[in-house]
Amino acid sequence: MNTKAFFKLSYGVYIVSANYENKDGGCVINTLAQVTSSPARLSIALNKNNETLRLIEGAGSFSAVVLSEDVDMELIKTFGFQSGRDAEKFEQASYERDLNGNPYPTEGIAARFSCKVTDRLDVDTHVILIGEVTEADIPSDSQVLTYADYHSKKKGTTPKNAPSYQESQTKGFRCSVCGYILEADELPEDFICPVCGKDASYFEKID
Ligand SMILES: Cc1cc2nc3c(=O)[nH]c(=O)nc-3n(C[C@H](O)[C@H](O)[C@H](O)COP(=O)(O)O)c2cc1C
């Protein structure tokens, strides 16, 4: 199997979020798609380890924003490279709430949706949720961030929890948090990951 074929799939970059039992949370995903038009429904795929899945299933609803190409990488670091079990992500972002009471980031977004969860499919490591759209809005005329541009222009990486994650063939040192790879023979002691900001102790040698 040529696993590079998976790199030919196109996606956007999104943040899905919810509030459950007074806890706000959310995470970056690339696996959002429209599945029907009438009624309008979206699908999302979430890793079972993600706190966001617990919150969305508890709430029975979720908010989803489409990130714009001018999004601050800090927002992606906040929502894509740490768990809501360890951090209050929405304290680090400006946000509003939808009619279901779910928070959503308001900066660096090109569109937003609110959904009620209607269906669930267990796919081993992940759960696919179907959400019926109850609100949709275009808060700015920004261009959307594609998954390809996230990698090529913003130098972003994909952590292991994402369904599209692939092991790298490159030699060097890999950040155990975000997957960033430093191609070098030696890892400087004061090295800081340019993607997620972790120090050299989070890096592991790959060869
Ligand atoms: C570009 C990108 C795409 C991602 N796509 C997904 C995805 O589709 N599904 C998923 O479960 N996690 C995905 N992730 C990983 C989660 O955002 C990440 O594991 C997050 O820390 C989970 O936080 P939580 O535990 O608060 O839910 C992605 C991360 C990035 C940076």
Ligand as a Chemical Component Dictionary entry (heavy atoms), coordinates in Angstrom:
data_LIG
# 
_chem_comp.id                   LIG 
_chem_comp.type                 NON-POLYMER 
_chem_comp.pdbx_formal_charge   0 
_chem_comp.three_letter_code    LIG 
# 
loop_
_chem_comp_atom.comp_id 
_chem_comp_atom.atom_id 
_chem_comp_atom.alt_atom_id 
_chem_comp_atom.type_symbol 
_chem_comp_atom.charge 
_chem_comp_atom.model_Cartn_x 
_chem_comp_atom.model_Cartn_y 
_chem_comp_atom.model_Cartn_z 
_chem_comp_atom.pdbx_ordinal 
LIG C1  C1  C 0 -4.200  19.909 12.145 1  
LIG C2  C2  C 0 -4.780  18.993 13.200 2  
LIG C3  C3  C 0 -5.799  18.119 12.855 3  
LIG C4  C4  C 0 -6.364  17.280 13.821 4  
LIG N1  N1  N 0 -7.401  16.451 13.475 5  
LIG C5  C5  C 0 -7.997  15.683 14.416 6  
LIG C6  C6  C 0 -9.154  14.924 14.089 7  
LIG O1  O1  O 0 -9.672  14.964 12.971 8  
LIG N2  N2  N 0 -9.692  14.142 15.069 9  
LIG C7  C7  C 0 -9.155  14.079 16.329 10 
LIG O2  O2  O 0 -9.686  13.343 17.171 11 
LIG N3  N3  N 0 -8.069  14.812 16.673 12 
LIG C8  C8  C 0 -7.490  15.628 15.750 13 
LIG N4  N4  N 0 -6.421  16.407 16.081 14 
LIG C9  C9  C 0 -5.819  16.253 17.429 15 
LIG C10 C10 C 0 -6.544  17.000 18.565 16 
LIG O3  O3  O 0 -6.800  18.342 18.223 17 
LIG C11 C11 C 0 -5.626  16.968 19.803 18 
LIG O4  O4  O 0 -5.368  15.627 20.168 19 
LIG C12 C12 C 0 -6.175  17.751 20.999 20 
LIG O5  O5  O 0 -5.100  17.989 21.899 21 
LIG C13 C13 C 0 -7.288  17.034 21.751 22 
LIG O6  O6  O 0 -7.674  17.857 22.842 23 
LIG P1  P1  P 0 -8.792  17.418 23.909 24 
LIG O7  O7  O 0 -8.239  16.256 24.712 25 
LIG O8  O8  O 0 -9.006  18.639 24.754 26 
LIG O9  O9  O 0 -10.016 17.031 23.159 27 
LIG C14 C14 C 0 -5.869  17.293 15.151 28 
LIG C15 C15 C 0 -4.854  18.208 15.505 29 
LIG C16 C16 C 0 -4.311  19.048 14.540 30 
LIG C17 C17 C 0 -3.239  20.027 14.942 31 
# 
loop_
_chem_comp_bond.comp_id 
_chem_comp_bond.atom_id_1 
_chem_comp_bond.atom_id_2 
_chem_comp_bond.value_order 
_chem_comp_bond.pdbx_ordinal 
LIG C1  C2  SING 1  
LIG C2  C3  SING 2  
LIG C2  C16 DOUB 3  
LIG C3  C4  DOUB 4  
LIG C4  N1  SING 5  
LIG C4  C14 SING 6  
LIG N1  C5  DOUB 7  
LIG C5  C6  SING 8  
LIG C5  C8  SING 9  
LIG C6  O1  DOUB 10 
LIG C6  N2  SING 11 
LIG N2  C7  SING 12 
LIG C7  O2  DOUB 13 
LIG C7  N3  SING 14 
LIG N3  C8  DOUB 15 
LIG C8  N4  SING 16 
LIG N4  C9  SING 17 
LIG N4  C14 SING 18 
LIG C9  C10 SING 19 
LIG C10 O3  SING 20 
LIG C10 C11 SING 21 
LIG C11 O4  SING 22 
LIG C11 C12 SING 23 
LIG C12 O5  SING 24 
LIG C12 C13 SING 25 
LIG C13 O6  SING 26 
LIG O6  P1  SING 27 
LIG P1  O7  DOUB 28 
LIG P1  O8  SING 29 
LIG P1  O9  SING 30 
LIG C14 C15 DOUB 31 
LIG C15 C16 SING 32 
LIG C16 C17 SING 33 
# 
